[in-house]
């Protein structure tokens, strides 16, 4: 398969992963009382509403990236500290559920008819959803994992940790520059989960 074909078959999985991630954030915030994302037109499955140009390019190039963050106003939430944990987890959680769905679909079609291009499209979609989920769980600002950790820490510890937010972009740049130390760990975790996921689906 040439590079153009791979690029074309990768695009649906990347757009799906970005979209379900951000819509899950927005709908969860809306369920907890914050209509900010709804008013901003972000509760839509149109991927154009969620794309961040640089983050999308990074997803295509190195399979690590980000979308345009869904706006959330904590003052609209009934319990901001607790609710922000669930809002932050919703994105990665939606990606993991999407990966399960794509793997199940892949197994079902394999028993009927599954040409190589469709197999690649489904497998890549599953893979990129898992990568986006676990990358966003890193406890580094502005990723979801940082918000989850701040919500779980005691108030004083959360305040001290939040002071590191200003260094978050620099830490992410360092992660990207020294990917040979960080990315193999994440990719290995995703590979292990993908393998176990496939075996689990066979027996499901």
N, CA, C and O of each residue as an XYZ file, in Angstrom:
816
protein
N       0.852     -1.195      0.000
C       0.000      0.000      0.000
C       0.889      1.247      0.000
O       1.760      1.391      0.858
N       0.670      2.141     -0.958
C       1.523      3.331     -1.035
C       1.139      4.359      0.020
O       0.121      4.228      0.700
N       1.975      5.384      0.142
C       1.790      6.375      1.202
C       0.510      7.186      1.030
O      -0.117      7.571      2.016
N       0.115      7.448     -0.223
C      -1.107      8.214     -0.466
C      -2.318      7.424      0.006
O      -3.228      7.976      0.624
N      -2.325      6.130     -0.288
C      -3.438      5.280      0.147
C      -3.491      5.198      1.664
O      -4.569      5.258      2.255
N      -2.321      5.059      2.299
C      -2.285      5.007      3.759
C      -2.814      6.304      4.370
O      -3.554      6.293      5.353
N      -2.417      7.416      3.764
C      -2.885      8.719      4.252
C      -4.407      8.810      4.150
O      -5.072      9.244      5.090
N      -4.953      8.400      3.009
C      -6.395      8.474      2.791
C      -7.152      7.564      3.747
O      -8.218      7.928      4.243
N      -6.597      6.370      4.009
C      -7.274      5.425      4.887
C      -7.080      5.779      6.362
O      -7.839      5.311      7.211
N      -6.077      6.596      6.677
C      -5.850      7.026      8.060
C      -6.776      8.176      8.453
O      -7.139      8.322      9.621
N      -7.149      8.984      7.475
C      -7.926     10.197      7.761
C      -9.239      9.915      8.490
O      -9.526     10.604      9.469
N     -10.061      8.933      8.066
C     -11.327      8.708      8.782
C     -11.123      8.361     10.257
O     -11.869      8.836     11.113
N     -10.118      7.538     10.558
C      -9.865      7.167     11.949
C      -9.435      8.346     12.792
O      -9.859      8.480     13.939
N      -8.592      9.207     12.232
C      -8.119     10.385     12.962
C      -9.264     11.361     13.209
O      -9.415     11.877     14.316
N     -10.068     11.612     12.178
C     -11.191     12.537     12.336
C     -12.220     11.988     13.323
O     -12.790     12.737     14.116
N     -12.455     10.664     13.268
C     -13.393     10.053     14.212
C     -12.884     10.170     15.639
O     -13.645     10.516     16.543
N     -11.609      9.884     15.849
C     -11.030      9.928     17.192
C     -11.115     11.326     17.786
O     -11.502     11.493     18.942
N     -10.753     12.328     16.992
C     -10.815     13.717     17.450
C     -12.248     14.114     17.801
O     -12.499     14.738     18.832
N     -13.176     13.741     16.928
C     -14.563     14.172     17.087
C     -15.214     13.558     18.316
O     -15.811     14.275     19.119
N     -15.108     12.230     18.477
C     -15.763     11.592     19.628
C     -15.140     12.076     20.935
O     -15.830     12.185     21.949
N     -13.850     12.364     20.915
C     -13.157     12.853     22.108
C     -13.746     14.190     22.562
O     -14.089     14.359     23.732
N     -13.859     15.127     21.636
C     -14.323     16.467     22.006
C     -15.830     16.500     22.276
O     -16.278     17.193     23.189
N     -16.610     15.761     21.492
C     -18.052     15.716     21.732
C     -18.344     15.122     23.108
O     -19.254     15.578     23.801
N     -17.575     14.109     23.505
C     -17.773     13.501     24.827
C     -17.505     14.516     25.934
O     -18.251     14.576     26.912
N     -16.451     15.312     25.790
C     -16.194     16.386     26.758
C     -17.388     17.333     26.835
O     -17.876     17.650     27.920
N     -17.852     17.781     25.662
C     -18.918     18.767     25.616
C     -20.237     18.253     26.174
O     -20.902     18.955     26.935
N     -20.622     17.043     25.807
C     -21.881     16.494     26.291
C     -21.839     16.226     27.787
O     -22.841     16.414     28.478
N     -20.688     15.787     28.297
C     -20.577     15.543     29.732
C     -20.682     16.848     30.506
O     -21.352     16.910     31.537
N     -20.018     17.895     30.010
C     -20.135     19.209     30.650
C     -21.581     19.685     30.620
O     -22.080     20.229     31.605
N     -22.248     19.482     29.494
C     -23.650     19.887     29.363
C     -24.530     19.119     30.347
O     -25.456     19.682     30.932
N     -24.236     17.830     30.525
C     -25.013     17.014     31.461
C     -24.827     17.489     32.897
O     -25.728     17.333     33.721
N     -23.667     18.067     33.204
C     -23.393     18.570     34.547
C     -23.801     20.038     34.719
O     -23.529     20.638     35.759
N     -24.450     20.612     33.710
C     -25.012     21.951     33.878
C     -24.311     23.074     33.137
O     -24.711     24.230     33.268
N     -23.260     22.765     32.351
C     -22.550     23.831     31.649
C     -22.906     23.824     30.158
O     -22.524     22.895     29.446
N     -23.628     24.838     29.672
C     -24.028     24.882     28.263
C     -23.011     25.570     27.350
O     -23.315     25.835     26.186
N     -21.813     25.864     27.855
C     -20.843     26.646     27.080
C     -20.497     25.969     25.756
O     -20.485     26.623     24.714
N     -20.218     24.670     25.787
C     -19.857     23.957     24.560
C     -21.021     23.926     23.584
O     -20.825     24.050     22.375
N     -22.224     23.763     24.099
C     -23.412     23.755     23.234
C     -23.565     25.098     22.543
O     -23.826     25.155     21.341
N     -23.401     26.183     23.300
C     -23.537     27.523     22.717
C     -22.451     27.802     21.684
O     -22.655     28.576     20.749
N     -21.292     27.163     21.862
C     -20.180     27.358     20.931
C     -20.291     26.450     19.704
O     -19.419     26.473     18.835
N     -21.356     25.655     19.631
C     -21.545     24.762     18.495
C     -20.620     23.570     18.480
O     -20.301     23.039     17.416
N     -20.174     23.133     19.682
C     -19.214     22.038     19.759
C     -19.855     20.682     20.061
O     -19.148     19.678     20.144
N     -21.174     20.636     20.226
C     -21.832     19.350     20.443
C     -22.282     18.785     19.098
O     -23.453     18.457     18.904
N     -21.344     18.682     18.191
C     -21.615     18.232     16.836
C     -20.588     17.195     16.420
O     -19.439     17.226     16.861
N     -21.020     16.268     15.559
C     -20.098     15.259     15.045
C     -19.462     15.701     13.730
O     -18.887     14.882     13.012
N     -19.560     16.970     13.416
C     -18.837     17.526     12.275
C     -17.390     17.766     12.713
O     -17.145     18.641     13.543
N     -16.435     17.016     12.179
C     -15.041     17.142     12.658
C     -14.444     18.519     12.441
O     -13.514     18.902     13.152
N     -14.955     19.274     11.475
C     -14.400     20.608     11.207
C     -14.557     21.543     12.395
O     -13.796     22.500     12.541
N     -15.547     21.269     13.249
C     -15.779     22.123     14.415
C     -14.744     21.876     15.503
O     -14.646     22.660     16.447
N     -13.971     20.803     15.388
C     -13.071     20.413     16.474
C     -11.591     20.405     16.086
O     -10.727     20.219     16.943
N     -11.298     20.605     14.811
C      -9.921     20.455     14.354
C      -9.022     21.593     14.838
O      -9.378     22.768     14.754
N      -7.858     21.216     15.343
C      -6.754     22.140     15.568
C      -5.710     21.799     14.504
O      -5.264     20.655     14.424
N      -5.324     22.759     13.704
C      -4.485     22.474     12.539
C      -3.192     21.773     12.942
O      -2.858     20.720     12.398
N      -2.462     22.358     13.900
C      -1.186     21.772     14.301
C      -1.392     20.393     14.934
O      -0.659     19.450     14.633
N      -2.391     20.281     15.812
C      -2.644     19.012     16.469
C      -3.017     17.918     15.491
O      -2.616     16.766     15.662
N      -3.787     18.269     14.458
C      -4.181     17.290     13.448
C      -2.992     16.858     12.612
O      -2.848     15.676     12.297
N      -2.137     17.806     12.251
C      -0.924     17.475     11.492
C      -0.052     16.510     12.298
O       0.494     15.552     11.751
N       0.074     16.771     13.602
C       0.874     15.893     14.453
C       0.278     14.486     14.507
O       1.015     13.501     14.538
N      -1.047     14.392     14.520
C      -1.679     13.075     14.518
C      -1.335     12.306     13.255
O      -1.094     11.100     13.310
N      -1.310     12.987     12.120
C      -0.970     12.323     10.860
C       0.515     11.935     10.820
O       0.872     10.868     10.321
N       1.375     12.816     11.352
C       2.812     12.579     11.233
C       3.353     11.588     12.247
O       4.100     10.679     11.886
N       2.980     11.753     13.526
C       3.570     10.919     14.583
C       2.529     10.182     15.409
O       2.866      9.489     16.369
N       1.249     10.336     15.031
C       0.145      9.648     15.725
C      -0.021     10.112     17.169
O      -0.582      9.393     17.995
N       0.463     11.301     17.470
C       0.207     11.971     18.741
C      -0.190     13.402     18.421
O       0.517     14.105     17.699
N      -1.335     13.834     18.965
C      -1.774     15.184     18.666
C      -2.958     15.577     19.524
O      -3.207     14.975     20.569
N      -3.683     16.583     19.083
C      -4.762     17.123     19.899
C      -5.767     17.827     19.002
O      -5.497     18.102     17.832
N      -6.929     18.111     19.573
C      -7.971     18.863     18.872
C      -8.141     20.211     19.556
O      -7.481     20.496     20.556
N      -9.032     21.044     19.011
C      -9.349     22.322     19.627
C     -10.127     22.044     20.917
O     -11.176     21.401     20.870
N      -9.634     22.517     22.068
C     -10.296     22.183     23.337
C     -11.741     22.668     23.388
O     -12.054     23.770     22.936
N     -12.616     21.832     23.944
C     -14.004     22.228     24.157
C     -14.055     23.216     25.324
O     -13.485     22.937     26.379
N     -14.726     24.372     25.164
C     -14.800     25.343     26.260
C     -15.696     24.843     27.391
O     -16.808     24.370     27.155
N     -15.202     24.954     28.607
C     -15.960     24.561     29.799
C     -15.857     25.684     30.820
O     -14.763     26.173     31.104
N     -16.996     26.093     31.372
C     -17.032     27.120     32.414
C     -17.332     26.439     33.751
O     -18.479     26.072     34.007
N     -16.308     26.263     34.617
C     -16.521     25.569     35.890
C     -17.582     26.214     36.772
O     -18.184     25.543     37.610
N     -17.817     27.524     36.589
C     -18.797     28.214     37.429
C     -20.231     27.750     37.142
O     -21.134     27.986     37.945
N     -20.435     27.096     36.005
C     -21.760     26.570     35.684
C     -21.980     25.160     36.235
O     -23.099     24.646     36.209
N     -20.921     24.544     36.726
C     -21.014     23.162     37.192
C     -21.543     23.108     38.622
O     -21.283     23.997     39.433
N     -22.283     22.054     38.909
C     -22.861     21.914     40.248
C     -21.786     21.623     41.292
O     -21.856     22.122     42.415
N     -20.797     20.820     40.922
C     -19.676     20.501     41.805
C     -18.413     20.559     40.949
O     -17.968     19.532     40.436
N     -17.827     21.756     40.788
C     -16.742     21.935     39.818
C     -15.588     20.950     39.970
O     -15.135     20.386     38.974
N     -15.107     20.730     41.181
C     -13.947     19.864     41.382
C     -14.241     18.434     40.946
O     -13.446     17.816     40.237
N     -15.390     17.911     41.374
C     -15.756     16.539     41.013
C     -16.145     16.435     39.544
O     -15.723     15.512     38.847
N     -16.954     17.390     39.077
C     -17.466     17.309     37.713
C     -16.360     17.422     36.674
O     -16.431     16.787     35.622
N     -15.325     18.237     36.962
C     -14.230     18.383     36.003
C     -13.468     17.077     35.823
O     -12.912     16.829     34.753
N     -13.436     16.237     36.861
C     -12.794     14.929     36.717
C     -13.513     14.109     35.660
O     -12.888     13.537     34.766
N     -14.864     14.058     35.777
C     -15.649     13.258     34.834
C     -15.632     13.859     33.439
O     -15.591     13.126     32.450
N     -15.663     15.172     33.346
C     -15.598     15.825     32.033
C     -14.266     15.511     31.357
O     -14.219     15.243     30.157
N     -13.190     15.546     32.132
C     -11.864     15.273     31.574
C     -11.711     13.812     31.171
O     -11.069     13.510     30.165
N     -12.293     12.910     31.943
C     -12.196     11.484     31.625
C     -13.089     11.086     30.457
O     -12.857     10.062     29.816
N     -14.116     11.898     30.179
C     -15.077     11.536     29.141
C     -14.423     11.396     27.769
O     -14.769     10.491     27.010
N     -13.487     12.278     27.445
C     -12.836     12.224     26.139
C     -12.058     10.942     25.931
O     -12.339     10.200     24.990
N     -11.063     10.656     26.807
C     -10.345      9.383     26.681
C     -11.267      8.180     26.775
O     -11.074      7.194     26.064
N     -12.268      8.249     27.645
C     -13.201      7.134     27.772
C     -13.950      6.877     26.473
O     -14.142      5.725     26.085
N     -14.373      7.936     25.803
C     -15.071      7.792     24.524
C     -14.158      7.176     23.472
O     -14.603      6.372     22.654
N     -12.876      7.554     23.491
C     -11.926      6.957     22.543
C     -11.741      5.458     22.790
O     -11.652      4.678     21.842
N     -11.684      5.062     24.053
C     -11.529      3.643     24.373
C     -12.771      2.863     23.939
O     -12.649      1.775     23.378
N     -13.954      3.403     24.191
C     -15.190      2.738     23.763
C     -15.254      2.645     22.238
O     -15.703      1.635     21.697
N     -14.810      3.686     21.551
C     -14.789      3.656     20.091
C     -13.837      2.584     19.589
O     -14.131      1.897     18.611
N     -12.693      2.437     20.256
C     -11.736      1.390     19.881
C     -12.358      0.008     20.052
O     -12.164     -0.866     19.208
N     -13.100     -0.195     21.132
C     -13.784     -1.466     21.344
C     -14.794     -1.721     20.223
O     -14.880     -2.829     19.694
N     -15.556     -0.686     19.868
C     -16.569     -0.833     18.820
C     -15.920     -1.183     17.481
O     -16.396     -2.078     16.783
N     -14.841     -0.492     17.117
C     -14.177     -0.747     15.845
C     -13.580     -2.147     15.801
O     -13.596     -2.804     14.761
N     -13.055     -2.600     16.934
C     -12.487     -3.948     16.976
C     -13.581     -4.999     16.845
O     -13.404     -6.004     16.157
N     -14.702     -4.767     17.499
C     -15.830     -5.684     17.379
C     -16.317     -5.742     15.933
O     -16.599     -6.821     15.411
N     -16.418     -4.572     15.283
C     -16.848     -4.506     13.893
C     -15.863     -5.243     12.987
O     -16.262     -5.940     12.053
N     -14.567     -5.080     13.278
C     -13.536     -5.747     12.500
C     -13.669     -7.264     12.613
O     -13.524     -7.978     11.620
N     -13.948     -7.761     13.830
C     -14.107     -9.196     14.037
C     -15.349     -9.735     13.342
O     -15.330    -10.830     12.780
N     -16.422     -8.965     13.383
C     -17.653     -9.404     12.746
C     -17.491     -9.475     11.228
O     -17.927    -10.438     10.598
N     -16.866     -8.457     10.646
C     -16.687     -8.429      9.199
C     -15.678     -9.466      8.729
O     -15.770     -9.968      7.608
N     -14.707     -9.789      9.594
C     -13.696    -10.766      9.217
C     -14.324    -12.130      8.947
O     -13.805    -12.911      8.150
N     -15.443    -12.411      9.616
C     -16.121    -13.680      9.403
C     -16.951    -13.700      8.138
O     -17.456    -14.751      7.742
N     -17.102    -12.536      7.492
C     -17.899    -12.451      6.265
C     -16.993    -12.109      5.080
O     -16.755    -12.933      4.197
N     -16.504    -10.890      5.088
C     -15.639    -10.418      4.007
C     -14.978     -9.126      4.455
O     -15.664     -8.166      4.806
N     -13.669     -9.095      4.447
C     -12.951     -7.911      4.927
C     -11.721     -7.679      4.062
O     -10.660     -8.238      4.341
N     -11.843     -6.861      3.013
C     -10.695     -6.558      2.149
C      -9.620     -5.801      2.917
O      -9.904     -5.165      3.931
N      -8.394     -5.872      2.432
C      -7.260     -5.264      3.136
C      -7.424     -3.768      3.417
O      -7.105     -3.329      4.521
N      -7.915     -2.961      2.451
C      -8.069     -1.524      2.759
C      -9.023     -1.271      3.924
O      -8.758     -0.417      4.770
N     -10.139     -2.015      3.971
C     -11.086     -1.830      5.064
C     -10.500     -2.320      6.376
O     -10.731     -1.725      7.429
N      -9.732     -3.419      6.311
C      -9.063     -3.915      7.514
C      -8.113     -2.862      8.057
O      -8.090     -2.612      9.262
N      -7.322     -2.238      7.178
C      -6.389     -1.195      7.616
C      -7.141     -0.020      8.205
O      -6.743      0.513      9.241
N      -8.236      0.398      7.552
C      -9.014      1.543      8.026
C      -9.545      1.294      9.431
O      -9.443      2.163     10.296
N     -10.119      0.099      9.666
C     -10.676     -0.213     10.977
C      -9.589     -0.371     12.027
O      -9.725      0.116     13.150
N      -8.499     -1.058     11.657
C      -7.426     -1.269     12.631
C      -6.767      0.049     13.003
O      -6.496      0.297     14.178
N      -6.507      0.897     12.015
C      -5.888      2.185     12.319
C      -6.812      3.029     13.175
O      -6.357      3.713     14.092
N      -8.123      2.989     12.880
C      -9.084      3.734     13.690
C      -9.055      3.288     15.135
O      -9.079      4.115     16.047
N      -9.001      1.965     15.352
C      -8.913      1.443     16.717
C      -7.620      1.900     17.377
O      -7.620      2.333     18.529
N      -6.526      1.800     16.642
C      -5.202      2.116     17.182
C      -5.089      3.596     17.555
O      -4.598      3.926     18.635
N      -5.541      4.494     16.663
C      -5.394      5.926     16.924
C      -6.310      6.367     18.051
O      -5.968      7.295     18.784
N      -7.472      5.725     18.213
C      -8.344      6.049     19.341
C      -7.680      5.701     20.661
O      -7.771      6.465     21.622
N      -7.010      4.553     20.720
C      -6.318      4.175     21.949
C      -5.141      5.106     22.233
O      -4.903      5.491     23.377
N      -4.415      5.459     21.182
C      -3.277      6.370     21.363
C      -3.758      7.733     21.871
O      -3.180      8.290     22.804
N      -4.822      8.267     21.253
C      -5.329      9.572     21.682
C      -5.811      9.514     23.130
O      -5.627     10.463     23.892
N      -6.429      8.394     23.500
C      -6.919      8.251     24.869
C      -5.776      8.287     25.865
O      -5.819      9.054     26.827
N      -4.759      7.475     25.654
C      -3.697      7.354     26.654
C      -2.728      8.528     26.623
O      -2.153      8.887     27.650
N      -2.543      9.131     25.444
C      -1.716     10.337     25.391
C      -2.356     11.448     26.200
O      -1.666     12.168     26.922
N      -3.689     11.597     26.085
C      -4.387     12.658     26.801
C      -4.485     12.403     28.296
O      -4.803     13.320     29.052
N      -4.221     11.188     28.736
C      -4.239     10.894     30.166
C      -2.914     11.229     30.852
O      -2.803     11.101     32.071
N      -1.901     11.659     30.077
C      -0.663     12.109     30.705
C      -0.960     13.328     31.585
O      -1.668     14.235     31.149
N      -0.432     13.366     32.817
C      -0.747     14.469     33.741
C       0.051     15.736     33.452
O       0.792     16.228     34.303
N      -0.113     16.257     32.235
C       0.611     17.450     31.792
C      -0.399     18.427     31.199
O      -1.211     18.049     30.356
N      -0.348     19.684     31.639
C      -1.223     20.719     31.085
C      -0.881     20.937     29.619
O       0.304     21.022     29.298
N      -1.848     21.034     28.710
C      -3.299     21.134     28.933
C      -4.043     19.817     28.711
O      -5.229     19.838     28.381
N      -3.388     18.692     28.883
C      -4.025     17.407     28.615
C      -5.028     17.043     29.705
O      -5.007     17.607     30.799
N      -5.898     16.100     29.393
C      -6.965     15.726     30.324
C      -6.427     15.150     31.625
O      -7.010     15.367     32.688
N      -5.332     14.427     31.552
C      -4.785     13.806     32.752
C      -4.412     14.813     33.822
O      -4.502     14.517     35.013
N      -3.992     16.006     33.407
C      -3.637     17.046     34.381
C      -4.870     17.505     35.155
O      -4.801     17.724     36.365
N      -5.992     17.650     34.461
C      -7.230     18.087     35.120
C      -7.759     17.012     36.060
O      -8.292     17.311     37.129
N      -7.603     15.757     35.648
C      -8.034     14.656     36.513
C      -7.206     14.633     37.794
O      -7.754     14.484     38.886
N      -5.892     14.780     37.662
C      -5.019     14.748     38.829
C      -5.305     15.920     39.762
O      -5.332     15.748     40.981
N      -5.518     17.110     39.199
C      -5.839     18.281     40.026
C      -7.136     18.039     40.794
O      -7.251     18.435     41.954
N      -8.104     17.398     40.163
C      -9.373     17.127     40.824
C      -9.261     16.087     41.926
O     -10.039     16.105     42.880
N      -8.299     15.180     41.803
C      -8.152     14.114     42.790
C      -7.283     14.519     43.984
O      -7.419     13.967     45.076
N      -6.396     15.482     43.769
C      -5.479     15.883     44.838
C      -6.199     16.705     45.910
O      -7.201     17.357     45.617
N      -5.693     16.680     47.156
C      -6.212     17.583     48.196
C      -6.022     19.039     47.754
O      -5.149     19.319     46.933
N      -6.825     19.970     48.286
C      -6.811     21.357     47.804
C      -5.422     21.989     47.732
O      -5.071     22.593     46.718
N      -4.624     21.855     48.801
C      -3.316     22.517     48.787
C      -2.389     21.892     47.746
O      -1.690     22.604     47.025
N      -2.384     20.565     47.671
C      -1.553     19.881     46.679
C      -2.013     20.211     45.268
O      -1.193     20.393     44.369
N      -3.331     20.288     45.073
C      -3.865     20.630     43.757
C      -3.434     22.041     43.362
O      -3.093     22.291     42.206
N      -3.452     22.962     44.330
C      -3.040     24.344     44.060
C      -1.570     24.388     43.656
O      -1.205     25.067     42.696
N      -0.729     23.664     44.389
C       0.703     23.651     44.070
C       0.954     23.034     42.695
O       1.756     23.539     41.909
N       0.256     21.936     42.421
C       0.440     21.266     41.130
C      -0.037     22.154     39.983
O       0.576     22.187     38.916
N      -1.142     22.876     40.213
C      -1.688     23.746     39.171
C      -0.724     24.867     38.801
O      -0.802     25.420     37.704
N       0.190     25.206     39.719
C       1.161     26.255     39.422
C       2.132     25.835     38.316
O       2.813     26.673     37.725
N       2.187     24.531     38.046
C       3.079     24.035     37.003
C       2.475     24.157     35.606
O       3.131     23.838     34.615
N       1.214     24.621     35.525
C       0.543     24.703     34.232
C       1.335     25.517     33.219
O       1.344     25.203     32.029
N       2.002     26.567     33.698
C       2.727     27.440     32.772
C       3.848     26.692     32.050
O       4.273     27.091     30.965
N       4.325     25.598     32.665
C       5.412     24.831     32.057
C       4.894     23.677     31.197
O       5.679     22.969     30.564
N       3.553     23.487     31.175
C       2.978     22.368     30.443
C       3.389     22.302     28.984
O       3.835     21.248     28.530
N       3.253     23.407     28.219
C       3.661     23.364     26.811
C       5.137     23.005     26.629
O       5.492     22.295     25.689
N       5.998     23.495     27.529
C       7.424     23.160     27.425
C       7.646     21.672     27.686
O       8.477     21.038     27.036
N       6.899     21.121     28.641
C       7.026     19.693     28.931
C       6.572     18.866     27.732
O       7.196     17.862     27.389
N       5.473     19.297     27.093
C       4.988     18.573     25.916
C       5.986     18.650     24.770
O       6.184     17.674     24.045
N       6.614     19.809     24.607
C       7.645     19.943     23.570
C       8.796     18.992     23.859
O       9.334     18.357     22.952
N       9.173     18.899     25.143
C      10.245     17.979     25.517
C       9.848     16.539     25.228
O      10.669     15.742     24.774
N       8.587     16.208     25.492
C       8.096     14.858     25.195
C       8.208     14.575     23.701
O       8.611     13.482     23.304
N       7.852     15.557     22.869
C       7.922     15.375     21.426
C       9.360     15.289     20.935
O       9.662     14.524     20.019
N      10.254     16.077     21.545
C      11.655     16.068     21.133
C      12.363     14.782     21.547
O      13.223     14.279     20.824
N      11.998     14.255     22.713
C      12.647     13.053     23.223
C      11.683     11.872     23.150
O      11.521     11.107     24.101
N      11.046     11.753     21.975
C      10.025     10.723     21.807
C      10.587      9.314     21.953
O       9.840      8.391     22.276
N      11.904      9.122     21.719
C      12.472      7.790     21.838
C      12.428      7.283     23.281
O      12.563      6.082     23.516
N      12.239      8.187     24.248
C      12.148      7.756     25.646
C      10.709      7.579     26.097
O      10.422      6.720     26.931
N       9.803      8.380     25.557
C       8.431      8.389     26.050
C       7.487      7.602     25.150
O       6.716      6.774     25.633
N       7.543      7.856     23.839
C       6.570      7.261     22.939
C       6.609      5.738     22.900
O       5.547      5.119     22.823
N       7.797      5.092     22.951
C       7.781      3.622     22.951
C       6.987      3.035     24.104
O       6.362      1.985     23.956
N       7.005      3.708     25.262
C       6.241      3.214     26.408
C       4.749      3.276     26.108
O       4.016      2.317     26.351
N       4.303      4.428     25.571
C       2.883      4.587     25.252
C       2.488      3.645     24.123
O       1.446      2.994     24.193
N       3.314      3.570     23.081
C       2.995      2.690     21.956
C       2.987      1.229     22.391
O       2.157      0.445     21.932
N       3.916      0.864     23.280
C       3.934     -0.503     23.782
C       2.675     -0.834     24.557
O       2.128     -1.930     24.435
N       2.215      0.126     25.360
C       0.974     -0.071     26.117
C      -0.200     -0.235     25.169
O      -1.042     -1.112     25.359
N      -0.257      0.613     24.144
C      -1.335      0.526     23.169
C      -1.273     -0.799     22.414
O      -2.303     -1.430     22.173
N      -0.057     -1.221     22.039
C       0.090     -2.492     21.337
C      -0.378     -3.666     22.177
O      -1.041     -4.574     21.676
N      -0.029     -3.645     23.461
C      -0.461     -4.709     24.362
C      -1.975     -4.716     24.501
O      -2.608     -5.770     24.451
N      -2.548     -3.535     24.675
C      -3.998     -3.443     24.793
C      -4.689     -3.877     23.506
O      -5.729     -4.535     23.545
N      -4.111     -3.508     22.368
C      -4.701     -3.893     21.091
C      -4.703     -5.402     20.939
O      -5.692     -5.987     20.496
N      -3.596     -6.032     21.306
C      -3.499     -7.480     21.209
C      -4.493     -8.168     22.136
O      -5.202     -9.088     21.730
N      -4.537     -7.713     23.387
C      -5.471     -8.298     24.353
C      -6.911     -8.040     23.947
O      -7.784     -8.886     24.139
N      -7.154     -6.845     23.375
C      -8.489     -6.497     22.929
C      -8.949     -7.457     21.840
O     -10.091     -7.917     21.840
N      -8.044     -7.750     20.915
C      -8.392     -8.669     19.844
C      -8.707    -10.060     20.364
O      -9.679    -10.676     19.929
N      -7.894    -10.565     21.292
C      -8.148    -11.896     21.848
C      -9.450    -11.914     22.623
O     -10.188    -12.898     22.573
N      -9.748    -10.820     23.352
C     -10.982    -10.754     24.114
C     -12.190    -10.762     23.187
O     -13.204    -11.396     23.481
N     -12.075    -10.041     22.042
C     -13.190     -9.980     21.119
C     -13.463    -11.319     20.454
O     -14.608    -11.625     20.123
N     -12.406    -12.132     20.253
C     -12.605    -13.448     19.652
C     -13.481    -14.321     20.531
O     -14.312    -15.083     20.038
N     -13.287    -14.202     21.846
C     -14.029    -15.051     22.772
C     -15.335    -14.413     23.244
O     -16.095    -15.023     23.996
N     -15.591    -13.169     22.793
C     -16.786    -12.441     23.257
C     -18.054    -13.042     22.648
O     -19.156    -12.566     22.919
